[in-house]
Amino acid sequence: MKFINPKVDYAFKKIFGSEQSQQILISFLNAIIYDGEKTIKSLTIINPFNPGQVISLKDTYLDIKAVFFDGSVVVIEMQVARMTALSKRVMYNLVKGYGNQLETGDDYPLLRPAIAVTITDFIFFKEEVDVINPFVFKHRDKNWEYPDQELQLIFVELPKFKKTLAELKTLADKWIYFLKEAAKFDDIPESLGEVAEIEQALNIAERINMSPEELEIVERRAIALQDEKGRLTYAEEQGEAKGRLNEAIALVKLLITQRFGEVSETINSQIEGLPLEDVEDLVKVFLSFNSLVDLESWLEERLI
């Protein structure tokens, strides 16, 4: 048995957002939002999965929208790669889901709560260790909650989840483990198969149950999303290296000015043209220079 990766957005929506996925989505949301309590009794998926909708990375994300039995609205999104202003986009989708409930002339009491559940395959809150982080409106200074809990933001950060299969205890543990590890399964683990909805999710995710066209789309999406993650990682690494280089150059210039006074634009330009390794070497050997001539000789050797 082999399974598609549920973290790929196309696969995620097929598993959790298909017309036959109501019970899967109910179990998942009860686990993440309500600590496993069977609070959600029923829901309607209002943008069900359609195999022909997405075939390229031009569609940057696929969300799932549903309405609970009490009218509450939920928007669920799987985000594999970092993106600019993700926090703002999540808030925008939440507010849009809340405000779009009313037609012109409708009364405000008709509004029902809205919840945004965002699953990330990267660490979003770097200073926090919790895997699931929920947010509601609270008093800025006294920490008491706003009277109407109309808007909730819930983030699930997969890289923070470190439990093994043997350590899974809660329903949330099992669903998060499913998201992280399903693509590696050779069969359905017994502890996960005990949850009927997770077993159903794995049956949907089993590769043999998918058409060749769907498998091709999943592979293309996975490759494209992995390329995007790689591009962002490379950009971050380049940015960090550039920052280190600028700091090292600033330090060298400060040392030179303090010891020899102002230097020519030629020397400044030569230092600014050095790679990071050479600038770091210059910091180490600088105290051995007795005059600007020593510095100029060192620069000439490096620039040959």
C-alpha positions as CSV (number, residue, x, y, z in Angstrom):
1,M,0.0,0.0,0.0
2,K,1.3,3.4,-1.0
3,F,-0.3,6.8,-0.2
4,I,-0.1,10.2,-1.7
5,N,1.3,13.0,0.5
6,P,-1.6,14.7,2.2
7,K,0.5,17.9,2.7
8,V,0.3,18.6,-1.1
9,D,-2.6,21.0,-1.4
10,Y,-4.3,19.1,-4.2
11,A,-4.2,15.9,-2.2
12,F,-5.2,17.7,1.0
13,K,-8.4,19.0,-0.6
14,K,-9.2,15.6,-2.2
15,I,-8.9,13.9,1.2
16,F,-10.7,16.5,3.4
17,G,-12.8,18.4,0.9
18,S,-14.5,15.8,-1.3
19,E,-18.2,15.2,-1.2
20,Q,-17.7,12.0,0.7
21,S,-15.3,13.6,3.2
22,Q,-17.8,15.2,5.6
23,Q,-17.1,12.7,8.4
24,I,-13.3,12.9,7.8
25,L,-13.4,16.7,8.1
26,I,-15.7,16.6,11.1
27,S,-13.3,14.3,13.0
28,F,-10.3,16.4,12.0
29,L,-11.8,19.7,13.0
30,N,-13.2,18.3,16.3
31,A,-9.6,17.2,17.0
32,I,-7.9,20.5,16.2
33,I,-10.5,23.0,17.3
34,Y,-12.3,21.2,20.2
35,D,-9.6,18.9,21.7
36,G,-11.3,15.8,20.4
37,E,-14.8,16.6,21.8
38,K,-17.6,15.7,19.4
39,T,-18.8,19.3,19.2
40,I,-19.3,19.4,15.5
41,K,-22.2,17.1,14.6
42,S,-22.5,17.9,10.9
43,L,-21.2,20.2,8.3
44,T,-21.6,21.1,4.6
45,I,-18.5,21.6,2.4
46,I,-19.4,24.6,0.3
47,N,-16.5,24.3,-2.2
48,P,-16.1,20.6,-2.8
49,F,-13.1,19.1,-4.4
50,N,-13.1,19.0,-8.2
51,P,-10.3,16.9,-9.9
52,G,-10.2,19.2,-12.9
53,Q,-9.9,22.5,-11.0
54,V,-6.2,22.8,-10.4
55,I,-3.4,21.6,-12.7
56,S,-0.6,24.1,-12.2
57,L,1.1,26.2,-9.6
58,K,-0.6,29.3,-10.8
59,D,-3.3,28.5,-8.3
60,T,-1.2,29.3,-5.3
61,Y,-3.4,27.5,-2.7
62,L,-6.5,25.4,-2.4
63,D,-8.6,26.0,0.7
64,I,-11.6,24.1,2.0
65,K,-14.7,26.0,3.2
66,A,-17.4,24.5,5.3
67,V,-20.5,25.5,7.3
68,F,-21.2,23.8,10.6
69,F,-24.7,22.7,11.7
70,D,-25.0,25.9,13.8
71,G,-24.1,28.1,10.8
72,S,-20.5,28.7,11.8
73,V,-18.1,29.1,8.9
74,V,-14.6,27.5,8.8
75,V,-11.8,28.0,6.3
76,I,-9.1,25.3,6.2
77,E,-5.8,25.7,4.4
78,M,-2.6,23.6,4.0
79,Q,0.4,25.8,3.4
80,V,3.6,24.0,2.4
81,A,5.9,26.9,1.6
82,R,6.4,30.2,3.3
83,M,4.9,33.2,1.6
84,T,5.0,36.9,2.1
85,A,2.3,38.3,4.4
86,L,0.8,34.9,5.2
87,S,-0.6,36.3,8.5
88,K,-2.4,39.0,6.7
89,R,-3.8,36.7,4.1
90,V,-5.1,34.3,6.8
91,M,-6.8,37.2,8.6
92,Y,-8.3,38.5,5.3
93,N,-9.8,35.1,4.5
94,L,-11.2,34.9,8.0
95,V,-12.8,38.3,7.9
96,K,-14.1,37.6,4.3
97,G,-15.6,34.3,5.5
98,Y,-17.3,36.2,8.3
99,G,-18.6,39.2,6.4
100,N,-19.8,37.3,3.3
101,Q,-22.5,35.7,5.4
102,L,-24.7,38.8,5.1
103,E,-26.5,40.1,2.0
104,T,-27.3,43.8,1.7
105,G,-30.0,44.7,4.2
106,D,-29.5,41.6,6.5
107,D,-29.4,42.1,10.2
108,Y,-26.1,41.7,12.2
109,P,-27.6,39.0,14.5
110,L,-27.6,36.7,11.5
111,L,-23.8,36.5,11.6
112,R,-22.3,33.3,12.9
113,P,-18.7,32.7,14.1
114,A,-15.9,32.2,11.6
115,I,-12.8,30.1,12.1
116,A,-9.6,29.9,10.1
117,V,-7.6,26.7,10.5
118,T,-4.1,27.1,8.9
119,I,-1.7,24.1,8.7
120,T,1.9,25.0,7.9
121,D,4.7,22.7,6.9
122,F,7.1,25.2,8.3
123,I,7.6,26.9,11.7
124,F,5.5,30.1,11.8
125,F,5.8,31.1,15.5
126,K,9.5,30.6,16.1
127,E,9.4,31.5,19.8
128,E,6.6,29.0,20.7
129,V,6.9,25.3,21.1
130,D,3.2,24.4,20.9
131,V,2.1,22.6,17.8
132,I,-1.5,24.0,17.9
133,N,-1.9,27.7,18.6
134,P,-5.4,29.2,18.8
135,F,-6.2,32.9,18.9
136,V,-9.3,34.9,19.8
137,F,-9.9,38.6,20.6
138,K,-8.9,39.5,24.1
139,H,-8.5,42.7,26.1
140,R,-5.1,44.2,25.3
141,D,-4.1,44.7,29.0
142,K,-6.3,42.5,31.1
143,N,-6.5,39.3,29.1
144,W,-10.2,38.8,29.2
145,E,-12.0,37.7,26.1
146,Y,-14.3,39.8,23.9
147,P,-17.9,39.0,24.7
148,D,-18.7,37.4,21.3
149,Q,-16.1,34.9,20.2
150,E,-17.0,35.5,16.6
151,L,-13.5,35.2,15.1
152,Q,-10.9,32.5,15.8
153,L,-7.5,31.8,14.2
154,I,-6.0,28.4,14.7
155,F,-2.5,27.5,13.4
156,V,-1.1,23.9,13.3
157,E,2.7,23.8,12.7
158,L,3.7,20.3,11.5
159,P,7.5,20.5,12.0
160,K,7.0,21.1,15.8
161,F,5.2,17.7,16.1
162,K,7.8,15.2,17.2
163,K,5.8,12.2,18.6
164,T,6.3,8.7,17.3
165,L,3.6,6.3,16.4
166,A,3.8,4.7,19.8
167,E,3.5,8.0,21.6
168,L,0.2,9.1,19.9
169,K,-2.6,9.6,22.5
170,T,-5.1,12.2,21.4
171,L,-7.2,12.4,18.3
172,A,-5.2,15.5,17.4
173,D,-2.0,13.6,17.7
174,K,-3.2,11.0,15.3
175,W,-4.5,13.5,12.7
176,I,-1.3,15.5,12.8
177,Y,0.8,12.3,12.5
178,F,-1.3,11.3,9.5
179,L,-0.6,14.6,7.8
180,K,3.2,14.4,8.5
181,E,3.8,10.7,7.8
182,A,1.1,9.2,5.6
183,A,3.3,9.4,2.5
184,K,5.8,7.0,4.2
185,F,3.3,4.3,5.2
186,D,3.5,0.9,3.7
187,D,0.2,0.0,5.3
188,I,-2.4,1.5,7.7
189,P,-0.9,1.6,11.3
190,E,-3.2,-0.1,13.7
191,S,-3.5,2.8,16.1
192,L,-4.6,5.1,13.2
193,G,-6.9,2.4,11.7
194,E,-8.8,2.5,15.1
195,V,-10.1,5.9,14.0
196,A,-12.6,5.1,11.3
197,E,-12.3,8.6,9.7
198,I,-8.5,8.3,9.5
199,E,-8.8,4.9,7.9
200,Q,-11.3,6.4,5.4
201,A,-8.8,9.3,4.7
202,L,-6.1,6.7,4.1
203,N,-8.3,4.8,1.7
204,I,-8.9,8.1,-0.3
205,A,-5.1,8.7,-0.2
206,E,-4.1,5.3,-1.4
207,R,-2.5,5.6,-4.7
208,I,-4.2,2.6,-6.2
209,N,-7.5,4.3,-5.7
210,M,-6.6,7.3,-7.8
211,S,-6.7,7.7,-11.6
212,P,-3.5,8.2,-13.6
213,E,-4.6,11.8,-14.3
214,E,-5.0,12.5,-10.6
215,L,-1.6,10.9,-9.7
216,E,0.1,13.0,-12.4
217,I,-1.5,16.2,-11.0
218,V,-0.4,15.3,-7.4
219,E,3.2,14.6,-8.6
220,R,3.3,17.9,-10.6
221,R,1.9,19.8,-7.6
222,A,4.4,18.2,-5.2
223,I,7.4,18.9,-7.5
224,A,6.2,22.5,-8.1
225,L,5.7,23.1,-4.3
226,Q,9.0,21.6,-3.5
227,D,10.7,23.8,-6.0
228,E,9.0,26.8,-4.4
229,K,10.2,25.8,-1.0
230,G,13.7,25.4,-2.4
231,R,13.6,28.8,-4.0
232,L,12.5,30.4,-0.8
233,T,15.1,28.6,1.3
234,Y,17.8,29.7,-1.2
235,A,16.6,33.3,-1.0
236,E,16.7,33.2,2.8
237,E,20.2,31.7,2.8
238,Q,21.4,34.4,0.3
239,G,19.8,37.1,2.4
240,E,21.5,35.8,5.6
241,A,24.9,35.6,3.8
242,K,24.4,39.2,2.5
243,G,23.6,40.4,6.0
244,R,26.8,38.7,7.4
245,L,28.9,40.2,4.6
246,N,27.5,43.7,5.3
247,E,28.2,43.4,9.0
248,A,31.7,42.1,8.4
249,I,32.5,45.0,6.0
250,A,31.1,47.6,8.4
251,L,33.3,46.1,11.2
252,V,36.5,46.2,9.0
253,K,35.9,49.8,8.0
254,L,35.4,50.8,11.6
255,L,38.6,49.1,12.6
256,I,40.5,50.8,9.8
257,T,39.1,54.2,10.6
258,Q,39.9,53.9,14.3
259,R,43.5,52.9,13.6
260,F,44.5,54.7,10.4
261,G,41.8,57.4,10.0
262,E,39.9,57.9,6.8
263,V,41.0,55.9,3.8
264,S,40.7,56.4,0.0
265,E,37.6,55.4,-2.0
266,T,39.8,52.9,-3.8
267,I,40.5,51.0,-0.6
268,N,36.8,51.2,0.4
269,S,35.8,49.8,-3.0
270,Q,38.3,47.0,-2.8
271,I,37.0,46.0,0.6
272,E,33.4,46.1,-0.5
273,G,34.3,43.8,-3.4
274,L,35.7,41.1,-1.3
275,P,33.7,37.8,-0.7
276,L,32.6,37.1,2.8
277,E,35.5,34.6,3.6
278,D,38.1,37.3,2.7
279,V,36.4,39.9,4.8
280,E,36.3,37.6,7.7
281,D,40.0,36.8,7.2
282,L,40.8,40.5,7.1
283,V,39.2,41.0,10.5
284,K,41.4,38.2,11.9
285,V,44.7,39.6,10.5
286,F,44.0,43.3,10.7
287,L,45.8,43.8,14.1
288,S,49.0,42.6,12.5
289,F,49.1,45.5,10.1
290,N,51.4,48.4,11.0
291,S,50.4,50.8,8.3
292,L,48.0,51.4,5.4
293,V,50.7,50.0,3.2
294,D,50.3,46.6,4.9
295,L,46.5,46.8,4.3
296,E,47.0,47.8,0.6
297,S,49.5,44.9,0.1
298,W,47.1,42.4,1.6
299,L,44.2,43.7,-0.6
300,E,46.4,43.5,-3.7
301,E,47.2,39.8,-3.0
302,R,43.5,39.0,-2.6
303,L,42.4,40.9,-5.7
304,I,45.0,39.3,-8.1
